[in-house]
Amino acid sequence: MIAKCKAIAHGGNALEYIFREGKLGRLLALHNLCGETPKEIHEEMKLINDYNSRCKNKFLRIEIGIAPQDEPQMTFKALNRLALFFAKQMGLDDHQWVAVTHKDTDNLHIHIIANRISLRGQVYDTTFVSNRAARVAEELSRKHGLTIAKKVHSARPHRKAQYAPARERTKQQVRNICYALLDKHRGKGLSGHSMFLYELHRSGVTIDRMKNKQGKVYGLKFTYGEHSFKAFEIGREFGFRTLPKQFETGNAQKPIIQSSMIPTKDSTPTAQVASPVVDVALDTAENLLSEVGEVTTLQTHGTDYAEISWQRRLRNQAEKKKRRGRGI
């Protein structure tokens, strides 16, 4: 059994909902009430809670779910006793409340609408009321031999449909490639970042930046063949903000991959990469670093990639200054 509780202001609508034709199963109990229709019950509750003008949410909505394996033993008498015991444990003896069952779903469940203002004019304390309802449901489940909510592992068809062995195998391949290349180029500055992206592309893995409606980048997506994975699925080091930090000088961490994870055959040493390819790799790395806002210490390896990048930025700034003049 599981339960949840919430304070609400629309008591009339809640009563109309639980008594709606097609949903209503049985009327289990009426406590401190005479009427049997939603309108009559709401008018009786309103007579009490009108005396308190400061409280806004004057009603309690409680839902109690019954485990499927317990439904065969849930007769009308058992459901009635369960609703009475639950209300008593929740401290609703001096309050007005009504309990019904619904038949609109496959799972049996109980709805309770209670007046938050007691017959003495006191307001029911709703501090952590949902946690309190869950604890009461667990206590009653243990006492009456019902299934405890924590022990129920419900089947989720949508989760099973999403699971695919082929996708899991592909994700493991991408993870092996990424960690191998990261271990190879970690702590080598902008040139290491550039070569990481270049060799990743040579291995068949592409990185796309995911943007929100405002056009701001909020994450990275790794694509390999027909499957795409978010950065957190690959590893915590490959996030949008954490990936550039892996290439900062002095960030030579211990290898976190096994020796069996080796780079792919298409990996090319830095000195053998043609200059146009290096330019593309540098552009990609600069875009990622500029959007992240992280400052990466540049380090030269063979070709002075840091100087190339710096000269390119100076040229771009000079061209932007020329375009700032008024148009005729």
Wavefront OBJ file of the C-alpha trace (Angstrom):
o trace
v 0.000 0.000 0.000
v 1.147 3.524 -0.776
v -0.372 6.894 0.063
v 0.133 10.593 -0.584
v -1.534 13.699 0.803
v -1.723 17.339 -0.228
v -3.503 20.485 0.955
v -5.714 22.025 -1.748
v -8.033 24.997 -2.128
v -10.475 23.622 -4.728
v -12.444 21.282 -2.486
v -15.612 21.522 -4.568
v -13.837 20.435 -7.748
v -12.086 17.611 -5.900
v -15.406 16.291 -4.599
v -16.964 16.507 -8.058
v -14.005 14.555 -9.432
v -14.115 11.648 -6.977
v -17.898 11.290 -7.410
v -17.769 11.556 -11.210
v -19.813 8.990 -13.053
v -17.608 6.349 -14.639
v -14.915 6.769 -11.998
v -16.797 6.178 -8.744
v -16.603 2.617 -7.488
v -18.005 2.557 -3.958
v -18.747 5.067 -1.245
v -16.716 3.713 1.664
v -17.280 6.107 4.544
v -18.672 9.509 5.580
v -17.204 10.982 8.753
v -18.993 13.869 10.530
v -21.114 14.364 7.418
v -24.788 13.874 6.549
v -24.967 14.585 2.820
v -24.071 12.010 0.164
v -23.701 14.160 -2.958
v -20.678 16.334 -3.806
v -22.699 19.528 -3.490
v -24.173 18.605 -0.083
v -20.799 17.468 1.284
v -19.081 20.642 0.087
v -21.756 22.850 1.688
v -21.348 21.072 5.037
v -17.572 21.436 4.918
v -17.895 25.085 3.907
v -19.983 25.845 6.976
v -17.005 24.796 9.114
v -14.083 26.240 7.187
v -15.770 29.608 6.615
v -15.022 30.415 10.251
v -11.323 30.553 9.320
v -10.679 33.365 6.862
v -6.873 33.266 6.961
v -6.366 29.705 5.721
v -6.271 29.397 1.919
v -5.933 25.660 1.320
v -8.850 24.416 3.406
v -9.079 20.838 2.109
v -6.916 17.720 2.131
v -6.694 15.375 -0.829
v -5.481 11.886 0.031
v -4.872 9.026 -2.394
v -4.213 5.463 -1.238
v -2.966 2.867 -3.713
v -3.471 -0.859 -3.191
v -0.896 -3.338 -4.501
v -2.295 -5.636 -7.244
v -1.497 -8.777 -5.214
v -3.609 -7.445 -2.304
v -6.735 -6.644 -4.339
v -8.389 -10.134 -4.028
v -8.700 -9.738 -0.246
v -9.961 -6.149 -0.440
v -13.694 -6.591 0.255
v -15.951 -3.634 1.021
v -15.541 -4.243 4.746
v -11.755 -4.432 4.468
v -11.603 -1.209 2.438
v -13.917 0.538 4.895
v -11.757 -0.469 7.863
v -8.608 0.548 5.978
v -9.999 4.034 5.306
v -11.081 4.436 8.951
v -7.732 3.273 10.324
v -5.828 5.509 7.916
v -7.863 8.603 8.822
v -7.454 7.865 12.541
v -3.675 7.476 12.211
v -3.536 10.765 10.286
v -5.334 12.529 13.144
v -8.598 13.292 11.313
v -11.032 12.212 14.054
v -12.288 15.789 14.597
v -12.429 16.551 10.873
v -15.006 15.958 8.165
v -13.963 13.550 5.455
v -15.358 11.242 2.785
v -13.716 8.124 1.282
v -14.549 6.429 -2.035
v -12.946 3.912 -4.388
v -12.404 4.374 -8.109
v -12.843 1.843 -10.883
v -11.472 3.849 -13.821
v -8.038 2.180 -13.724
v -6.736 -1.367 -13.432
v -5.275 -0.651 -9.979
v -7.592 -0.339 -6.992
v -7.203 2.952 -5.142
v -9.007 5.027 -2.506
v -9.691 8.772 -2.570
v -10.246 10.736 0.635
v -11.279 14.398 0.692
v -11.087 15.934 4.163
v -11.863 19.315 5.669
v -8.613 20.800 6.906
v -10.478 22.878 9.509
v -11.566 20.731 12.446
v -14.910 20.929 14.223
v -13.106 22.937 16.911
v -11.843 25.451 14.361
v -8.221 24.288 14.399
v -6.199 24.102 11.180
v -4.629 20.750 10.343
v -0.823 20.953 10.263
v 0.424 19.993 6.789
v 4.177 20.083 7.513
v 5.636 17.118 5.606
v 2.105 15.762 5.328
v 2.885 13.605 2.298
v 5.759 11.913 4.133
v 3.461 11.381 7.082
v 0.860 9.722 4.843
v 3.487 7.417 3.356
v 4.684 6.432 6.829
v 1.115 5.685 7.982
v 0.519 3.562 4.881
v 3.660 1.558 5.611
v 2.649 1.023 9.244
v -0.837 -0.174 8.273
v 0.650 -2.457 5.619
v 2.857 -4.151 8.215
v 0.025 -4.411 10.719
v -2.535 -5.928 8.329
v -0.162 -8.036 6.249
v -0.367 -5.958 3.072
v 2.383 -5.366 0.541
v 4.722 -2.536 1.514
v 5.311 0.044 -1.199
v 9.111 -0.168 -0.898
v 9.035 -3.856 -1.810
v 6.954 -3.405 -4.953
v 8.928 -3.417 -8.203
v 6.387 -2.491 -10.818
v 6.953 -3.469 -14.425
v 7.649 -0.534 -16.699
v 6.992 -1.427 -20.345
v 8.382 1.885 -21.613
v 11.693 1.233 -19.861
v 11.918 -2.263 -21.366
v 11.164 -0.948 -24.832
v 13.981 1.584 -24.563
v 16.545 -1.011 -23.579
v 18.316 -2.420 -26.619
v 21.388 -4.695 -26.491
v 22.741 -3.171 -29.698
v 22.610 0.322 -28.223
v 24.364 -0.820 -25.061
v 27.150 -2.432 -27.086
v 27.555 0.730 -29.156
v 27.669 2.861 -26.013
v 30.452 0.693 -24.612
v 32.412 1.067 -27.862
v 32.042 4.856 -27.769
v 33.070 4.893 -24.128
v 36.209 2.853 -24.876
v 37.189 5.156 -27.757
v 36.574 8.348 -25.798
v 38.459 7.257 -22.691
v 41.385 5.953 -24.750
v 41.756 9.236 -26.640
v 41.237 11.291 -23.492
v 44.024 9.407 -21.743
v 46.247 10.006 -24.753
v 45.739 13.783 -24.977
v 44.930 14.747 -21.381
v 46.769 17.808 -20.048
v 48.130 18.939 -23.460
v 46.335 22.265 -23.739
v 44.474 23.464 -26.816
v 46.505 21.258 -29.153
v 45.540 18.188 -27.114
v 41.893 19.211 -27.212
v 42.096 19.724 -30.955
v 43.699 16.361 -31.610
v 41.196 14.666 -29.303
v 38.329 16.018 -31.414
v 40.118 15.196 -34.664
v 40.935 11.591 -33.760
v 37.448 11.171 -32.321
v 36.046 12.194 -35.694
v 38.441 9.816 -37.464
v 37.123 7.021 -35.251
v 33.559 7.678 -36.407
v 32.355 9.524 -33.301
v 30.941 13.019 -33.790
v 30.158 15.574 -31.075
v 27.169 17.890 -31.408
v 26.352 20.781 -29.119
v 22.789 20.762 -27.788
v 21.131 24.171 -27.485
v 18.011 25.387 -25.718
v 15.334 27.693 -27.132
v 17.460 30.734 -26.329
v 20.311 29.342 -28.405
v 22.595 28.659 -25.443
v 24.602 25.454 -25.365
v 23.732 23.273 -22.388
v 25.307 19.917 -23.240
v 27.082 17.633 -25.683
v 25.789 14.705 -27.688
v 28.003 11.878 -28.983
v 26.865 10.134 -32.174
v 28.284 6.857 -33.444
v 26.530 5.223 -36.375
v 22.783 5.199 -35.785
v 22.964 5.775 -32.040
v 23.359 9.010 -30.070
v 24.313 9.379 -26.421
v 24.327 12.271 -24.013
v 27.622 13.150 -22.401
v 26.700 11.747 -18.977
v 26.057 8.338 -20.592
v 29.654 8.210 -21.789
v 31.336 9.509 -18.646
v 31.515 12.393 -16.216
v 34.692 13.705 -17.892
v 32.885 14.417 -21.182
v 30.403 17.058 -20.036
v 30.136 20.418 -21.763
v 32.043 22.187 -18.991
v 34.201 19.345 -17.707
v 35.676 18.189 -21.040
v 37.840 21.301 -21.707
v 39.235 21.101 -18.172
v 40.718 17.678 -18.941
v 43.199 19.293 -21.352
v 44.493 22.039 -19.079
v 48.251 21.892 -18.564
v 49.085 20.166 -15.303
v 45.852 18.157 -15.328
v 47.638 14.881 -16.054
v 45.474 12.605 -13.985
v 45.935 8.916 -13.511
v 44.516 6.753 -16.311
v 40.992 5.635 -15.434
v 40.695 3.063 -18.210
v 41.822 -0.489 -18.453
v 44.832 -1.488 -20.516
v 42.551 -3.304 -22.955
v 40.997 0.034 -24.015
v 43.382 1.150 -26.769
v 42.993 3.886 -29.403
v 41.531 2.949 -32.760
v 43.716 2.121 -35.764
v 42.708 5.350 -37.496
v 44.396 7.470 -34.824
v 47.071 9.716 -36.399
v 50.080 11.265 -34.593
v 50.083 15.030 -34.228
v 53.066 15.582 -36.523
v 51.398 13.707 -39.432
v 48.207 15.794 -39.523
v 47.967 18.154 -42.492
v 47.631 21.859 -41.736
v 44.020 22.205 -43.070
v 42.942 19.407 -40.745
v 44.705 21.106 -37.849
v 42.911 24.353 -38.648
v 39.535 22.626 -38.564
v 40.383 20.921 -35.304
v 41.555 24.195 -33.770
v 38.378 25.960 -34.874
v 36.240 23.287 -33.254
v 38.226 23.400 -30.038
v 38.139 27.200 -29.916
v 34.371 27.238 -30.362
v 33.876 24.745 -27.549
v 36.263 26.571 -25.228
v 34.815 30.023 -25.963
v 31.246 28.881 -25.267
v 32.251 27.091 -22.079
v 34.110 30.147 -20.866
v 37.047 28.172 -19.511
v 40.645 29.390 -19.876
v 42.906 26.596 -21.079
v 46.680 26.858 -20.845
v 48.120 26.394 -24.335
v 51.067 24.094 -24.883
v 53.034 23.599 -28.102
v 53.869 20.190 -29.540
v 55.946 20.309 -32.728
v 53.920 22.928 -34.619
v 53.138 26.019 -32.542
v 49.369 25.634 -32.454
v 49.062 28.271 -29.740
v 50.708 30.911 -31.943
v 48.534 29.912 -34.916
v 45.385 30.248 -32.832
v 46.488 33.586 -31.362
v 47.284 35.088 -34.784
v 43.927 33.933 -36.108
v 42.100 35.619 -33.252
v 43.960 38.886 -33.869
v 42.962 38.814 -37.543
v 39.335 38.157 -36.669
v 39.288 41.057 -34.200
v 40.798 43.396 -36.778
v 38.176 42.417 -39.360
v 35.372 43.033 -36.836
v 36.690 46.545 -36.131
v 36.617 47.366 -39.847
v 32.963 46.356 -40.077
v 31.863 48.602 -37.212
v 31.578 51.692 -39.430
v 28.171 53.001 -40.411
v 26.654 51.638 -43.566
v 25.726 54.101 -46.297
l 1 2 3 4 5 6 7 8 9 10 11 12 13 14 15 16 17 18 19 20 21 22 23 24 25 26 27 28 29 30 31 32 33 34 35 36 37 38 39 40 41 42 43 44 45 46 47 48 49 50 51 52 53 54 55 56 57 58 59 60 61 62 63 64 65 66 67 68 69 70 71 72 73 74 75 76 77 78 79 80 81 82 83 84 85 86 87 88 89 90 91 92 93 94 95 96 97 98 99 100 101 102 103 104 105 106 107 108 109 110 111 112 113 114 115 116 117 118 119 120 121 122 123 124 125 126 127 128 129 130 131 132 133 134 135 136 137 138 139 140 141 142 143 144 145 146 147 148 149 150 151 152 153 154 155 156 157 158 159 160 161 162 163 164 165 166 167 168 169 170 171 172 173 174 175 176 177 178 179 180 181 182 183 184 185 186 187 188 189 190 191 192 193 194 195 196 197 198 199 200 201 202 203 204 205 206 207 208 209 210 211 212 213 214 215 216 217 218 219 220 221 222 223 224 225 226 227 228 229 230 231 232 233 234 235 236 237 238 239 240 241 242 243 244 245 246 247 248 249 250 251 252 253 254 255 256 257 258 259 260 261 262 263 264 265 266 267 268 269 270 271 272 273 274 275 276 277 278 279 280 281 282 283 284 285 286 287 288 289 290 291 292 293 294 295 296 297 298 299 300 301 302 303 304 305 306 307 308 309 310 311 312 313 314 315 316 317 318 319 320 321 322 323 324 325 326 327 328
